[in-house]
Amino acid sequence: MELLRNPQARILLGSALGLAGAEGFFGVFSDLFDNGTQIGDAVGHVVGLPLSFAIFVAVMAAVLRPARRRVITWLATTAVLGTIAYFAGFAVLGPPADFALSIIVVGVIFGFVQRSVLRRRGAAGAWRCVASAAAGYTLGAVAGVSVVIVIAPHLPGGTLFYGLVTAILGAVAGAVGGAVNGHTLSRLWWTQALADSALAR
């Protein structure tokens, strides 16, 4: 319980759980629809990716509690640009660049959300959140992909194990990203004397 009262720890934990849930859900969802047809593959990705990114946004919104309108914009932007980034990574470099690039884009968008809210509060140094999010989730994506490359060959096939692998990727990426970004964000987000219900205007 003491750990959860630490803002940086809350950001790290939320990020790790949020991305683990997002990537794990996508792994299971996409694999269930992967029946060897283009339609099944398209549904698994076009529907699964936005839904998975929504999980991350929902978890981090619960941690930071921004205004509802901002959450809706954040969710829509993340769903669209994260999905585009995934397909771009797949088209240019193939797996696992698709996972890595989408995680980086989701993290950068998260950083811009932080900057937007903090600037409206008049907080100095809001750009540091964008920089730390970009650096953190880039490092996290690389770390997550590296871990998966090592462990994936030792796991059996199947939908559940694919979901486990993608969840591990997300957990590692989220933990690293949350640690780096949380160090900066926690120093700015809760410095204003605001009630939780008015954290973002």
Secondary structure, DSSP 8 states (H G I E B T S, - for coil): -TGGGSHHHHHHHHHHHHHHHHHHHHHHHHHHH-SSSHHHHHHHHHTHHHHHHHHHHHHHHHHH---HHHHHHHHHHHHHHHHHHHHHHHHHT-TTHHHHHHHHHHHHHHHHHHHHHHHHHT-TTTHHHHHHHHHHHHHHHHHHHHHHHHHGGGS--SHHHHHHHHHHHHHHHHHHHHHHHHHHHHHHHT-S---GGGS--
